[in-house]
Amino acid sequence: MTLEEFTATLSASAPPAGITAPLVALWHDRRGDWETAHQVAQEIDDRNGAWIHAYLHRKEGDAGNAAYWYRRAARPVPAISLDAEWNEIAAALL
């Protein structure tokens, strides 16, 4: 699935079948459901989950918590927009 195909699914009522949990979290976030995105991200115990968790806390405005999760993801705190970071994460996971 390409990034364009993935973003086209955002008008559906549920995430596409067969996608990974990190993509499910991003799907919910892009649809404006931060809480569900965060719940899904909390269950992902790897660097991808930490990256999404970091992004979500950055979006929330909790810079300290976001920095912790970026360290767990082994990634620097980005200086790009949230939309650009969402696209970067999604593209990396697709």
N, C-alpha and C positions, 0 to 999 in steps of 0.2 A: 504494500500500500504506500502511495506517495503522500507527502504532506498535503497536497491539494485534495486528494481523495479523502484523507482523514478529516480535514476541515470541512469537507462537504457533508460529512456525517453529523455535523453539529446540529443540523435541523431535525434530526431523528429524535424519537422519544427515549431512546436507549442507546448506549454505546454499541459499536459494531461487535458482533459475535466474534470470539476468538482473539481479541486483542489482549495484550498483556496488562497487568494491573497498573504499571506506570502510565500507560496510555489511557486507561480508564480514568485515572486521577486527573490527567490533563484534560480529558474530554469534559469531565464535570466542571473543572475550573473554567474552561473557556465558555461554558454555558452559564456561568455565573453562580455555580453551586460550590462555593469555597469549602463549606463544611463537609460535604461528601468527598470532595477532592482530598481534603486533609485526612479524613477517616481512612480513605484508601491508601494514601501515602504512608500513614502511620504503620500500616501492616506490611510494608515492603522493606525488608531488612537487608538492603544492599546499597551500593553507591548511587544507583539510579533513584531509589526511593529517597535517599538523603538529598539528592539534587532537587527533586520535586518538592520535598519538604522545605528545603531552603528557599526555593522560589516562592512557595506559598506564604512563608513567613515574611519574606521580603515584600510581597504584595500586600500582606496584612499591615505592614509598617513596623514590624517587630525586628529591627535591625540586629539586635543582639542575638536573638534566637536564630535568625536567618544565618548570621555569621557562623554560629555553632554548626548548623547543618551543612553549610558550604564546606567547612573543615572536614566533616564526616564524609562528604562526597568527594573530597580531595580536589576541590575547585575553588578558584578565587571568587570573591564577591564581585559580580559583574557590574560594569559601568554602562550597560545597555538598557534599553527600555524593557519593561515587563513583557510587552508583546513580542519584542525581538527575542527575549530569553525563552518565552513559551515556544516560539517557532524553532529555536535552536534545540531545545530539549526534545520536542516532538520529532524533529528531523533526525536527531541522533538515535532515537529509540525505534524509528520506523524501519 
